[in-house]
Amino acid sequence: MDTSGDFTQQIMDFRTSYVRAVARASVDLAFREQLTNPKNDPLKILEEAFGYKCPWDLTVVLHDDPQRAPRLNPAQGRIMTLPYWGETITVFIPRKPAGDARTQLDALAAYYHENPWFPRVKPTAQSNSRGEIPQYVSDPPPIHDAKWASVKRGRYNMGDNVDDFVSFAAAMFNALALAWDNELMWNDLTGYNGGPDQPRKRTITLLNEWLGYNYPWDLDLFIQEDKKARYDASKGKWVDTTPPVLMLTIPWMTGADAQVGDDKEKLAKDRMQEVERNKANPGVAIMGVALYNSDGPGYPFTCG
């Protein structure tokens, strides 16, 4: 059955709801703070504010950080981004279950069937169990030599190519099979945590070297062990799996010279200045939101 039309619509529903949130956050300080508060669930806020109900089993983490955020370059009419720095996807994979070869092969096939990694349909409330979000997802490492880049891969390409997601699921299936068969490969695959001593794109490079897979997005990729997942051989299914984590950083239309670091007080001042400038000159924010939505292939969920 061809579900590409449904999936494309799901991608667009997410994007349009997220853009609505970005637009409101650019001129509404209280909403901006609510949306990016680490204690809040951004998906619940999108549902309360705009009636959007995410169909995927997914954790979303939003940051407000002018050091990493996509930002408007009015002179070029572009949104500038930090590829592989401000935004990430984290997926969780289980260890090979105990048992004979048939059980393990059944488990591998069942995981591929149940978890096309990203996005995947929400399970029932009874079977869903969210794991802890890794620390680096909620607290990104400091920036050292990151380079700003303008999105150039086709304005008005909305990044909703279903083939990209199908290929990603297939690559992850192959990577998991290799990792189950070789402990060194498992350690390589799950050893990248985005720390300041590690190069960007380590997992992306690994998948290319192992499988010849060309990862299509500018979001960094982390693969972590799902310590809670277990295979129920009697039912032929995995239970207590941890959903993927999508970490995004909302864009800034002004404040391009802001340098925050770990200074939360300065971030609060910069955030207030960003909102006040956008309110005083809404034309800039309007242009920025439109440009943020125009380029999609590198950032299929963030629009920037």
Contacts in CASP RR format, 6 or more apart in sequence:
PFRMAT RR
TARGET T0000
AUTHOR 0000-0000-0000
METHOD contacts of the structure
MODEL  1
MDTSGDFTQQIMDFRTSYVRAVARASVDLAFREQLTNPKNDPLKILEEAF
GYKCPWDLTVVLHDDPQRAPRLNPAQGRIMTLPYWGETITVFIPRKPAGD
ARTQLDALAAYYHENPWFPRVKPTAQSNSRGEIPQYVSDPPPIHDAKWAS
VKRGRYNMGDNVDDFVSFAAAMFNALALAWDNELMWNDLTGYNGGPDQPR
KRTITLLNEWLGYNYPWDLDLFIQEDKKARYDASKGKWVDTTPPVLMLTI
PWMTGADAQVGDDKEKLAKDRMQEVERNKANPGVAIMGVALYNSDGPGYP
FTCG
4 162 0 8 1.000
5 162 0 8 1.000
7 162 0 8 1.000
7 165 0 8 1.000
8 160 0 8 1.000
8 162 0 8 1.000
10 55 0 8 1.000
10 56 0 8 1.000
10 119 0 8 1.000
11 158 0 8 1.000
11 159 0 8 1.000
11 160 0 8 1.000
11 300 0 8 1.000
11 301 0 8 1.000
12 158 0 8 1.000
12 160 0 8 1.000
13 52 0 8 1.000
14 52 0 8 1.000
14 54 0 8 1.000
14 301 0 8 1.000
15 158 0 8 1.000
15 293 0 8 1.000
15 300 0 8 1.000
15 301 0 8 1.000
15 303 0 8 1.000
17 46 0 8 1.000
17 50 0 8 1.000
17 51 0 8 1.000
17 52 0 8 1.000
18 46 0 8 1.000
18 248 0 8 1.000
18 301 0 8 1.000
18 302 0 8 1.000
18 303 0 8 1.000
19 289 0 8 1.000
19 292 0 8 1.000
19 293 0 8 1.000
19 303 0 8 1.000
20 49 0 8 1.000
20 50 0 8 1.000
21 31 0 8 1.000
21 35 0 8 1.000
21 42 0 8 1.000
21 45 0 8 1.000
21 46 0 8 1.000
21 49 0 8 1.000
21 50 0 8 1.000
21 250 0 8 1.000
22 250 0 8 1.000
22 251 0 8 1.000
22 289 0 8 1.000
22 292 0 8 1.000
22 303 0 8 1.000
23 285 0 8 1.000
23 289 0 8 1.000
24 31 0 8 1.000
24 49 0 8 1.000
25 31 0 8 1.000
25 32 0 8 1.000
25 35 0 8 1.000
25 36 0 8 1.000
25 250 0 8 1.000
26 32 0 8 1.000
26 253 0 8 1.000
26 274 0 8 1.000
26 275 0 8 1.000
26 278 0 8 1.000
26 285 0 8 1.000
26 289 0 8 1.000
27 275 0 8 1.000
27 278 0 8 1.000
27 279 0 8 1.000
27 282 0 8 1.000
27 285 0 8 1.000
28 275 0 8 1.000
29 271 0 8 1.000
29 272 0 8 1.000
29 275 0 8 1.000
31 49 0 8 1.000
32 64 0 8 1.000
32 250 0 8 1.000
32 271 0 8 1.000
32 275 0 8 1.000
33 64 0 8 1.000
33 271 0 8 1.000
34 40 0 8 1.000
34 45 0 8 1.000
35 42 0 8 1.000
35 45 0 8 1.000
35 62 0 8 1.000
35 64 0 8 1.000
35 250 0 8 1.000
36 42 0 8 1.000
36 62 0 8 1.000
36 63 0 8 1.000
36 64 0 8 1.000
36 250 0 8 1.000
38 61 0 8 1.000
38 138 0 8 1.000
41 60 0 8 1.000
42 60 0 8 1.000
42 61 0 8 1.000
42 62 0 8 1.000
43 52 0 8 1.000
43 54 0 8 1.000
43 58 0 8 1.000
43 60 0 8 1.000
46 52 0 8 1.000
46 54 0 8 1.000
47 53 0 8 1.000
47 54 0 8 1.000
54 60 0 8 1.000
54 122 0 8 1.000
55 119 0 8 1.000
55 121 0 8 1.000
55 122 0 8 1.000
56 118 0 8 1.000
56 119 0 8 1.000
56 120 0 8 1.000
56 121 0 8 1.000
56 122 0 8 1.000
56 243 0 8 1.000
57 119 0 8 1.000
57 120 0 8 1.000
57 121 0 8 1.000
57 122 0 8 1.000
57 123 0 8 1.000
57 128 0 8 1.000
57 243 0 8 1.000
57 244 0 8 1.000
58 118 0 8 1.000
58 119 0 8 1.000
58 120 0 8 1.000
58 243 0 8 1.000
58 244 0 8 1.000
58 245 0 8 1.000
58 246 0 8 1.000
59 130 0 8 1.000
59 133 0 8 1.000
59 243 0 8 1.000
59 244 0 8 1.000
59 245 0 8 1.000
59 246 0 8 1.000
60 245 0 8 1.000
60 246 0 8 1.000
60 247 0 8 1.000
60 248 0 8 1.000
61 133 0 8 1.000
61 137 0 8 1.000
61 138 0 8 1.000
61 245 0 8 1.000
61 246 0 8 1.000
61 247 0 8 1.000
61 248 0 8 1.000
62 247 0 8 1.000
62 248 0 8 1.000
62 249 0 8 1.000
62 250 0 8 1.000
63 69 0 8 1.000
63 86 0 8 1.000
63 140 0 8 1.000
63 247 0 8 1.000
63 248 0 8 1.000
63 249 0 8 1.000
63 250 0 8 1.000
64 249 0 8 1.000
64 250 0 8 1.000
64 267 0 8 1.000
64 271 0 8 1.000
65 86 0 8 1.000
65 140 0 8 1.000
65 249 0 8 1.000
65 260 0 8 1.000
65 267 0 8 1.000
66 252 0 8 1.000
66 255 0 8 1.000
66 256 0 8 1.000
66 258 0 8 1.000
66 259 0 8 1.000
66 260 0 8 1.000
66 267 0 8 1.000
66 270 0 8 1.000
66 274 0 8 1.000
67 143 0 8 1.000
67 258 0 8 1.000
67 259 0 8 1.000
67 260 0 8 1.000
67 261 0 8 1.000
68 82 0 8 1.000
68 85 0 8 1.000
68 86 0 8 1.000
68 140 0 8 1.000
68 143 0 8 1.000
68 249 0 8 1.000
69 86 0 8 1.000
69 249 0 8 1.000
69 250 0 8 1.000
69 251 0 8 1.000
69 252 0 8 1.000
70 79 0 8 1.000
70 80 0 8 1.000
70 81 0 8 1.000
70 82 0 8 1.000
70 249 0 8 1.000
70 251 0 8 1.000
70 252 0 8 1.000
70 292 0 8 1.000
70 299 0 8 1.000
70 302 0 8 1.000
70 304 0 8 1.000
71 79 0 8 1.000
71 80 0 8 1.000
71 251 0 8 1.000
71 252 0 8 1.000
71 253 0 8 1.000
71 255 0 8 1.000
71 256 0 8 1.000
72 79 0 8 1.000
72 80 0 8 1.000
72 251 0 8 1.000
72 252 0 8 1.000
72 253 0 8 1.000
72 254 0 8 1.000
72 256 0 8 1.000
72 284 0 8 1.000
72 287 0 8 1.000
72 288 0 8 1.000
72 291 0 8 1.000
72 292 0 8 1.000
73 79 0 8 1.000
73 80 0 8 1.000
73 150 0 8 1.000
74 284 0 8 1.000
74 287 0 8 1.000
76 150 0 8 1.000
77 287 0 8 1.000
77 291 0 8 1.000
78 150 0 8 1.000
78 151 0 8 1.000
78 291 0 8 1.000
78 295 0 8 1.000
79 150 0 8 1.000
79 151 0 8 1.000
79 251 0 8 1.000
79 288 0 8 1.000
79 291 0 8 1.000
79 292 0 8 1.000
79 294 0 8 1.000
79 295 0 8 1.000
79 304 0 8 1.000
80 148 0 8 1.000
80 149 0 8 1.000
80 150 0 8 1.000
81 148 0 8 1.000
81 149 0 8 1.000
81 150 0 8 1.000
81 151 0 8 1.000
81 218 0 8 1.000
81 299 0 8 1.000
81 304 0 8 1.000
82 143 0 8 1.000
82 146 0 8 1.000
82 147 0 8 1.000
82 148 0 8 1.000
82 149 0 8 1.000
83 149 0 8 1.000
83 200 0 8 1.000
83 218 0 8 1.000
84 200 0 8 1.000
84 201 0 8 1.000
84 204 0 8 1.000
84 218 0 8 1.000
84 219 0 8 1.000
84 220 0 8 1.000
85 140 0 8 1.000
85 143 0 8 1.000
85 146 0 8 1.000
85 200 0 8 1.000
85 220 0 8 1.000
86 140 0 8 1.000
86 220 0 8 1.000
86 247 0 8 1.000
86 249 0 8 1.000
87 218 0 8 1.000
87 219 0 8 1.000
87 220 0 8 1.000
87 247 0 8 1.000
87 248 0 8 1.000
87 249 0 8 1.000
87 299 0 8 1.000
87 302 0 8 1.000
88 137 0 8 1.000
88 219 0 8 1.000
88 220 0 8 1.000
88 221 0 8 1.000
88 222 0 8 1.000
88 245 0 8 1.000
88 246 0 8 1.000
88 247 0 8 1.000
89 118 0 8 1.000
89 217 0 8 1.000
89 219 0 8 1.000
89 220 0 8 1.000
89 221 0 8 1.000
89 222 0 8 1.000
89 244 0 8 1.000
89 245 0 8 1.000
89 246 0 8 1.000
89 247 0 8 1.000
90 134 0 8 1.000
90 137 0 8 1.000
90 221 0 8 1.000
90 222 0 8 1.000
90 223 0 8 1.000
90 224 0 8 1.000
90 244 0 8 1.000
90 245 0 8 1.000
90 247 0 8 1.000
91 117 0 8 1.000
91 118 0 8 1.000
91 172 0 8 1.000
91 221 0 8 1.000
91 222 0 8 1.000
91 223 0 8 1.000
91 224 0 8 1.000
91 244 0 8 1.000
92 131 0 8 1.000
92 223 0 8 1.000
92 224 0 8 1.000
92 225 0 8 1.000
92 226 0 8 1.000
92 229 0 8 1.000
92 241 0 8 1.000
92 242 0 8 1.000
92 243 0 8 1.000
92 244 0 8 1.000
93 111 0 8 1.000
93 172 0 8 1.000
93 176 0 8 1.000
93 179 0 8 1.000
93 189 0 8 1.000
93 190 0 8 1.000
93 223 0 8 1.000
93 224 0 8 1.000
93 225 0 8 1.000
93 226 0 8 1.000
94 111 0 8 1.000
94 225 0 8 1.000
94 226 0 8 1.000
94 229 0 8 1.000
94 230 0 8 1.000
94 231 0 8 1.000
94 238 0 8 1.000
94 241 0 8 1.000
95 180 0 8 1.000
95 225 0 8 1.000
96 104 0 8 1.000
96 107 0 8 1.000
96 180 0 8 1.000
97 103 0 8 1.000
97 104 0 8 1.000
97 107 0 8 1.000
97 230 0 8 1.000
97 231 0 8 1.000
97 233 0 8 1.000
99 233 0 8 1.000
103 231 0 8 1.000
103 233 0 8 1.000
104 180 0 8 1.000
106 233 0 8 1.000
106 236 0 8 1.000
107 231 0 8 1.000
107 233 0 8 1.000
107 236 0 8 1.000
107 238 0 8 1.000
108 173 0 8 1.000
108 176 0 8 1.000
108 177 0 8 1.000
108 180 0 8 1.000
110 231 0 8 1.000
110 236 0 8 1.000
110 237 0 8 1.000
110 238 0 8 1.000
111 176 0 8 1.000
111 231 0 8 1.000
111 238 0 8 1.000
112 169 0 8 1.000
112 173 0 8 1.000
114 120 0 8 1.000
114 237 0 8 1.000
114 238 0 8 1.000
114 241 0 8 1.000
115 238 0 8 1.000
115 241 0 8 1.000
116 165 0 8 1.000
116 166 0 8 1.000
116 169 0 8 1.000
117 168 0 8 1.000
117 169 0 8 1.000
117 172 0 8 1.000
117 244 0 8 1.000
118 165 0 8 1.000
118 168 0 8 1.000
118 169 0 8 1.000
118 244 0 8 1.000
118 246 0 8 1.000
119 165 0 8 1.000
119 244 0 8 1.000
120 243 0 8 1.000
120 244 0 8 1.000
122 128 0 8 1.000
127 239 0 8 1.000
127 240 0 8 1.000
128 243 0 8 1.000
129 228 0 8 1.000
129 239 0 8 1.000
129 240 0 8 1.000
129 241 0 8 1.000
129 242 0 8 1.000
130 242 0 8 1.000
130 243 0 8 1.000
131 228 0 8 1.000
131 242 0 8 1.000
133 245 0 8 1.000
134 193 0 8 1.000
134 222 0 8 1.000
134 224 0 8 1.000
134 245 0 8 1.000
136 193 0 8 1.000
136 194 0 8 1.000
136 195 0 8 1.000
136 222 0 8 1.000
137 222 0 8 1.000
137 245 0 8 1.000
137 247 0 8 1.000
138 247 0 8 1.000
140 247 0 8 1.000
141 194 0 8 1.000
141 195 0 8 1.000
141 196 0 8 1.000
142 196 0 8 1.000
142 261 0 8 1.000
144 196 0 8 1.000
151 295 0 8 1.000
151 296 0 8 1.000
151 298 0 8 1.000
151 299 0 8 1.000
151 304 0 8 1.000
153 295 0 8 1.000
153 296 0 8 1.000
153 297 0 8 1.000
153 298 0 8 1.000
154 295 0 8 1.000
154 296 0 8 1.000
154 297 0 8 1.000
155 294 0 8 1.000
155 295 0 8 1.000
156 294 0 8 1.000
156 295 0 8 1.000
157 295 0 8 1.000
157 296 0 8 1.000
157 297 0 8 1.000
158 296 0 8 1.000
158 300 0 8 1.000
159 296 0 8 1.000
159 297 0 8 1.000
159 298 0 8 1.000
159 299 0 8 1.000
159 300 0 8 1.000
160 300 0 8 1.000
161 216 0 8 1.000
161 297 0 8 1.000
161 300 0 8 1.000
164 216 0 8 1.000
164 217 0 8 1.000
164 300 0 8 1.000
167 213 0 8 1.000
167 216 0 8 1.000
168 215 0 8 1.000
168 216 0 8 1.000
171 207 0 8 1.000
171 211 0 8 1.000
171 213 0 8 1.000
171 215 0 8 1.000
172 223 0 8 1.000
174 210 0 8 1.000
174 211 0 8 1.000
174 213 0 8 1.000
175 189 0 8 1.000
175 207 0 8 1.000
175 210 0 8 1.000
175 211 0 8 1.000
175 223 0 8 1.000
178 185 0 8 1.000
178 210 0 8 1.000
179 185 0 8 1.000
179 186 0 8 1.000
179 189 0 8 1.000
179 190 0 8 1.000
180 186 0 8 1.000
185 210 0 8 1.000
188 206 0 8 1.000
189 203 0 8 1.000
189 206 0 8 1.000
189 223 0 8 1.000
190 223 0 8 1.000
190 224 0 8 1.000
190 225 0 8 1.000
192 198 0 8 1.000
192 202 0 8 1.000
192 203 0 8 1.000
192 206 0 8 1.000
192 222 0 8 1.000
192 223 0 8 1.000
193 222 0 8 1.000
193 224 0 8 1.000
194 200 0 8 1.000
194 202 0 8 1.000
194 220 0 8 1.000
194 222 0 8 1.000
200 220 0 8 1.000
201 220 0 8 1.000
201 221 0 8 1.000
203 220 0 8 1.000
203 221 0 8 1.000
203 222 0 8 1.000
203 223 0 8 1.000
204 215 0 8 1.000
204 220 0 8 1.000
204 221 0 8 1.000
207 213 0 8 1.000
207 215 0 8 1.000
207 221 0 8 1.000
208 214 0 8 1.000
208 215 0 8 1.000
215 221 0 8 1.000
216 297 0 8 1.000
216 298 0 8 1.000
217 297 0 8 1.000
217 298 0 8 1.000
217 299 0 8 1.000
217 300 0 8 1.000
218 298 0 8 1.000
218 299 0 8 1.000
219 298 0 8 1.000
219 299 0 8 1.000
219 301 0 8 1.000
219 302 0 8 1.000
226 241 0 8 1.000
226 242 0 8 1.000
228 240 0 8 1.000
228 241 0 8 1.000
228 242 0 8 1.000
229 238 0 8 1.000
229 239 0 8 1.000
229 240 0 8 1.000
229 241 0 8 1.000
229 242 0 8 1.000
230 238 0 8 1.000
230 239 0 8 1.000
230 240 0 8 1.000
231 237 0 8 1.000
231 238 0 8 1.000
231 239 0 8 1.000
232 238 0 8 1.000
232 239 0 8 1.000
246 301 0 8 1.000
248 301 0 8 1.000
248 302 0 8 1.000
251 288 0 8 1.000
251 292 0 8 1.000
251 304 0 8 1.000
252 258 0 8 1.000
252 274 0 8 1.000
253 274 0 8 1.000
253 277 0 8 1.000
253 278 0 8 1.000
253 284 0 8 1.000
253 285 0 8 1.000
253 288 0 8 1.000
253 289 0 8 1.000
254 273 0 8 1.000
254 274 0 8 1.000
254 277 0 8 1.000
254 278 0 8 1.000
254 284 0 8 1.000
255 270 0 8 1.000
255 273 0 8 1.000
255 274 0 8 1.000
255 277 0 8 1.000
258 270 0 8 1.000
260 266 0 8 1.000
260 267 0 8 1.000
260 270 0 8 1.000
261 267 0 8 1.000
277 284 0 8 1.000
278 284 0 8 1.000
278 285 0 8 1.000
292 303 0 8 1.000
292 304 0 8 1.000
293 303 0 8 1.000
293 304 0 8 1.000
295 303 0 8 1.000
295 304 0 8 1.000
296 303 0 8 1.000
296 304 0 8 1.000
298 304 0 8 1.000
END
